Amino acid sequence: MSEATISTVDQLRQTFETAWLAFESFLAGLKPEDASKKDGAGWGVKDHVTHLAIWEESVAIVFRGGKRHEALGIDEPFYQQGSFDEINEVIKKREEHLTIDQSVERLRAVHHELKDELRALSNADLLKTVREFFPTAPRTDDRPVVVFLYDNTAGHIVEHLPWMEALVSGSS
């Protein structure tokens, strides 16, 4: 299911849960030596998990009235002007000291926090723009809330899971 077909909170919750179950299934099969494998760009499973956790934290913080760049640990001008690749590289380097277990726990914690936030949403909330729904969001963010939430949670997991699977299988 893509964000284009998500029109209700129940559908969003289902995609959220389906992506999460696929991620947990992947983790269940992960061996300790798998966590240290890197791809050609220097990204390992732990780096992907940390990346997912921090970007989900950047969603959770706006539910609490904060700003995304604060959760990402970067300054606002860099958040507004830097590319995703530049931002992600800063985050990767800053968080490389974490273990796979720490990264997984971080992602689990924020994912469960967001799961609780989804329970409070209405179908009408999903149709609002990010700037309308979240007072601290950039005033230029006209994405529908459903797209913002999907892209930074379930969709993000769905995007990264094949890369992590390729690392583990040795086909990256």
KOLKEZA-383538 format. One record per residue: x, y, z of N, C-alpha, C, O in turn; residue in three letters; residue number from 1. Coordinates in steps of 0.2 Angstrom, whole numbers. Example, Ala and Ser with C-alpha at 12.3 -4.5 7.8 and 13.67 -1.06 7.14 Angstrom:
66  -28  39  62  -22  39  66  -16  39  71  -17  42  ala  1
64  -11  35  68  -5  36  64  0  39  67  6  40  ser  2
END
This chain:
4  -6  0  0  0  0  4  6  0  9  7  4  met  1
3  11  -4  7  17  -4  3  23  -1  -3  22  0  ser  2
7  28  0  3  34  3  -2  36  -1  -7  39  2  glu  3
-2  35  -8  -8  37  -12  -14  34  -11  -19  36  -12  ala  4
-14  28  -8  -20  24  -6  -22  24  1  -27  21  3  thr  5
-18  28  5  -20  29  12  -24  35  13  -22  41  11  ile  6
-31  34  15  -35  39  16  -38  39  23  -42  44  24  ser  7
-37  34  27  -40  34  33  -34  32  38  -29  30  37  thr  8
-36  34  45  -31  33  50  -30  25  51  -24  23  52  val  9
-35  21  50  -35  14  50  -30  11  45  -26  7  47  asp  10
-30  14  39  -25  12  34  -18  14  36  -14  10  34  gln  11
-17  20  38  -11  22  40  -8  18  46  -2  16  45  leu  12
-12  16  51  -10  12  56  -8  5  53  -3  2  56  arg  13
-12  3  49  -10  -4  46  -4  -4  42  0  -9  43  gln  14
-2  1  38  4  1  35  10  2  40  15  -1  39  thr  15
9  6  45  13  7  50  15  0  53  21  -1  54  phe  16
10  -4  55  11  -10  58  14  -15  53  18  -19  56  glu  17
12  -15  47  15  -20  42  22  -19  41  26  -24  41  thr  18
24  -13  41  31  -11  40  35  -13  46  41  -16  46  ala  19
32  -12  52  36  -13  58  37  -21  59  42  -23  61  trp  20
32  -25  57  32  -32  58  37  -35  53  41  -39  55  leu  21
38  -32  47  43  -34  42  50  -32  45  55  -36  45  ala  22
51  -26  48  57  -24  51  59  -29  57  65  -31  58  phe  23
54  -30  61  55  -35  67  57  -42  65  61  -45  68  glu  24
54  -44  59  56  -51  57  63  -51  54  67  -55  55  ser  25
65  -45  51  72  -45  49  77  -45  54  82  -48  54  phe  26
75  -41  60  79  -41  66  80  -48  69  85  -50  71  leu  27
74  -52  69  74  -58  72  79  -63  69  82  -67  72  ala  28
81  -62  62  85  -66  59  92  -63  58  97  -66  55  gly  29
94  -58  61  100  -54  61  105  -58  66  104  -59  72  leu  30
111  -59  63  116  -62  67  121  -57  69  121  -52  65  lys  31
125  -58  75  129  -52  77  134  -50  71  135  -44  71  pro  32
137  -55  67  141  -53  62  138  -49  57  142  -45  53  glu  33
132  -50  56  128  -46  51  128  -38  52  128  -34  47  asp  34
128  -37  58  127  -29  60  134  -26  58  133  -19  58  ala  35
139  -29  57  145  -25  56  147  -25  48  152  -22  46  ser  36
143  -28  44  144  -28  37  142  -21  34  138  -18  36  lys  37
146  -18  29  145  -12  27  145  -12  19  147  -17  16  lys  38
141  -7  16  140  -7  9  146  -3  6  150  0  10  asp  39
146  -1  0  151  3  -3  152  10  -1  157  13  -1  gly  40
146  12  2  146  19  4  148  19  12  148  25  15  ala  41
149  14  15  151  13  22  145  13  27  146  14  33  gly  42
139  11  24  133  11  28  132  3  30  132  -1  26  trp  43
131  2  37  129  -4  39  122  -5  42  119  1  42  gly  44
120  -10  44  113  -11  46  112  -6  52  107  -3  52  val  45
117  -6  56  116  -1  62  115  6  60  111  9  63  lys  46
119  8  55  118  15  52  111  16  49  108  21  50  asp  47
108  11  46  101  11  43  96  12  49  92  16  49  his  48
97  8  54  93  8  60  93  14  64  88  17  65  val  49
99  17  65  100  23  68  97  29  64  93  33  67  thr  50
98  29  57  95  34  53  87  34  53  84  39  54  his  51
84  28  53  77  27  54  75  30  61  70  33  61  leu  52
78  28  66  76  31  73  77  38  73  72  41  76  ala  53
82  41  71  82  49  71  77  52  67  74  57  69  ile  54
76  49  61  71  53  57  64  52  60  59  56  59  trp  55
62  46  63  56  45  67  56  50  73  51  53  74  glu  56
62  51  76  62  56  81  60  63  79  57  67  82  glu  57
62  64  73  60  71  70  53  72  68  51  77  68  ser  58
49  66  68  42  67  67  39  67  74  35  71  76  val  59
41  63  79  39  63  86  39  70  89  35  72  93  ala  60
45  73  88  46  80  91  41  85  89  39  89  93  ile  61
38  85  83  33  90  81  27  88  84  23  93  85  val  62
25  82  86  19  81  90  20  84  97  15  85  100  phe  63
26  84  99  27  87  106  28  95  105  30  98  111  arg  64
28  98  99  29  105  99  36  107  97  37  113  97  gly  65
40  103  96  47  104  94  48  105  87  43  104  83  gly  66
54  106  85  56  107  78  60  101  75  64  98  79  lys  67
59  99  69  62  93  67  70  93  67  73  89  69  arg  68
73  99  66  80  100  66  83  98  73  89  96  73  his  69
79  100  78  81  98  85  82  91  86  87  89  89  glu  70
78  87  83  78  80  84  84  77  80  87  72  81  ala  71
85  80  74  90  78  70  97  80  72  102  77  70  leu  72
97  84  77  103  87  80  108  91  75  114  91  75  gly  73
104  95  71  107  100  67  104  106  67  99  107  70  ile  74
108  112  65  105  118  65  100  119  60  100  116  55  asp  75
95  124  61  90  125  57  92  127  50  89  125  45  glu  76
96  132  49  98  133  42  101  127  38  99  127  32  pro  77
105  123  41  107  117  38  101  112  36  101  109  31  phe  78
97  112  41  91  108  39  87  110  33  85  106  29  tyr  79
86  117  33  82  120  27  86  120  21  83  120  15  gln  80
93  120  21  97  121  15  101  115  13  102  114  7  gln  81
102  111  17  106  105  16  102  99  12  96  99  13  gly  82
106  95  9  102  90  5  101  84  10  104  84  16  ser  83
97  80  9  96  74  13  102  70  14  104  68  19  phe  84
106  69  8  112  66  9  117  69  14  121  66  18  asp  85
118  76  13  122  79  18  120  79  25  124  77  29  glu  86
113  79  26  111  79  33  112  72  36  114  71  41  ile  87
110  67  31  111  60  33  118  58  35  120  54  40  asn  88
123  61  31  130  59  33  132  62  39  136  59  43  glu  89
130  68  41  131  71  47  129  67  53  132  66  58  val  90
123  65  52  120  61  57  123  54  58  125  52  64  ile  91
125  51  53  129  45  53  135  45  56  137  41  61  lys  92
139  50  55  146  51  58  145  53  66  148  50  70  lys  93
140  57  67  139  59  74  136  53  78  138  52  84  arg  94
133  48  76  130  42  79  134  36  78  131  31  81  glu  95
139  36  75  143  30  74  145  26  80  147  20  80  glu  96
145  29  86  147  26  92  142  21  95  144  17  99  his  97
136  22  92  131  18  95  132  10  93  134  9  88  leu  98
129  6  97  129  -1  95  123  -3  92  118  1  92  thr  99
122  -8  88  116  -10  85  110  -11  90  105  -9  89  ile  100
112  -14  96  107  -14  101  104  -7  103  98  -6  104  asp  101
109  -3  104  106  4  106  102  7  101  97  11  102  gln  102
104  6  94  100  9  89  93  6  88  88  9  87  ser  103
93  -1  89  87  -4  89  82  -2  94  76  0  93  val  104
85  -1  100  81  1  106  78  8  105  72  10  107  glu  105
82  12  102  80  19  101  75  19  96  70  23  97  arg  106
75  15  90  70  15  85  64  12  88  58  15  87  leu  107
64  7  92  58  4  95  55  9  100  48  10  99  arg  108
58  13  104  55  18  108  51  23  104  46  25  106  ala  109
55  26  99  51  31  96  46  29  91  41  32  91  val  110
46  23  89  41  20  85  35  19  89  29  20  87  his  111
36  16  95  30  15  99  27  22  102  21  22  102  his  112
31  27  102  28  34  104  24  36  98  19  39  99  glu  113
26  35  92  22  37  86  16  33  85  11  36  83  leu  114
17  27  87  11  23  87  5  25  91  -1  26  89  lys  115
7  28  97  2  31  101  -1  37  98  -6  39  99  asp  116
4  41  95  1  48  92  -4  46  86  -8  50  86  glu  117
-3  41  83  -7  39  77  -14  38  80  -19  39  76  leu  118
-15  35  86  -21  33  89  -25  40  90  -32  39  90  arg  119
-22  45  91  -26  51  92  -28  55  86  -31  60  86  ala  120
-26  53  80  -27  56  74  -34  55  71  -37  49  73  leu  121
-37  59  68  -43  58  64  -42  58  57  -37  60  55  ser  122
-47  55  53  -46  55  46  -45  62  43  -42  63  38  asn  123
-49  67  46  -48  74  44  -41  77  45  -39  81  41  ala  124
-38  74  50  -31  77  52  -26  75  46  -22  78  44  asp  125
-27  69  43  -23  66  38  -23  71  32  -18  71  28  leu  126
-29  74  31  -29  78  25  -26  85  26  -25  89  21  leu  127
-25  87  32  -22  94  33  -15  94  31  -12  89  30  lys  128
-13  100  29  -6  101  28  -2  101  34  -4  102  39  thr  129
5  99  33  9  98  39  9  105  42  9  105  49  val  130
10  111  39  10  117  42  4  119  46  4  123  51  arg  131
-2  116  43  -8  118  47  -9  113  53  -11  116  58  glu  132
-7  107  53  -7  103  59  -2  104  64  -4  103  70  phe  133
4  105  62  9  106  67  12  113  67  15  116  62  phe  134
10  116  73  12  123  73  19  125  72  21  130  70  pro  135
24  120  74  31  122  73  34  120  67  40  121  65  thr  136
30  117  62  32  115  55  34  121  51  31  126  52  ala  137
38  120  46  40  126  42  33  128  39  29  124  36  pro  138
32  135  38  26  137  35  25  136  28  20  137  25  arg  139
31  133  25  30  131  18  29  124  17  28  122  11  thr  140
28  120  22  27  113  21  19  111  20  15  111  24  asp  141
18  111  13  11  110  11  9  102  10  4  101  7  asp  142
14  98  12  12  91  11  6  89  15  5  92  21  arg  143
2  84  13  -3  82  18  0  78  23  5  75  23  pro  144
-3  78  29  0  75  35  1  68  34  6  65  36  val  145
-4  64  30  -3  57  29  3  56  25  6  51  26  val  146
5  60  20  11  59  16  17  60  21  22  56  21  val  147
17  65  25  23  66  30  24  60  34  29  58  35  phe  148
18  58  37  19  52  42  21  46  39  25  43  41  leu  149
18  44  33  20  38  29  27  39  27  31  34  28  tyr  150
29  44  24  36  44  21  41  44  27  47  42  25  asp  151
40  46  33  45  46  38  44  40  43  48  40  48  asn  152
39  36  42  39  30  46  38  24  42  44  21  40  thr  153
32  21  41  32  15  37  35  15  30  39  11  28  ala  154
34  21  26  38  21  20  45  21  20  49  19  16  gly  155
48  24  26  55  25  27  58  18  28  63  16  26  his  156
54  14  32  56  7  34  56  3  28  61  -1  26  ile  157
51  3  24  50  0  17  56  2  13  58  -3  9  val  158
58  8  13  63  10  8  70  7  11  74  5  6  glu  159
71  7  17  78  5  20  78  -3  21  84  -6  20  his  160
73  -6  22  73  -14  23  77  -17  17  81  -22  19  leu  161
75  -16  11  79  -20  6  87  -19  6  90  -23  4  pro  162
89  -13  8  96  -11  8  99  -15  14  104  -18  13  trp  163
95  -15  19  98  -19  25  98  -27  23  103  -30  25  met  164
93  -29  20  93  -36  18  99  -38  13  102  -43  14  glu  165
100  -33  9  105  -34  4  112  -34  7  117  -38  6  ala  166
113  -30  13  119  -30  16  120  -37  20  126  -40  19  leu  167
115  -40  23  115  -46  26  117  -52  21  121  -56  23  val  168
113  -52  16  114  -57  11  121  -56  7  123  -61  3  ser  169
124  -51  7  130  -50  4  129  -47  -3  134  -48  -7  gly  170
123  -45  -5  122  -43  -12  122  -36  -13  120  -33  -18  ser  171
124  -32  -8  124  -25  -9  131  -22  -12  132  -16  -13  ser  172
END
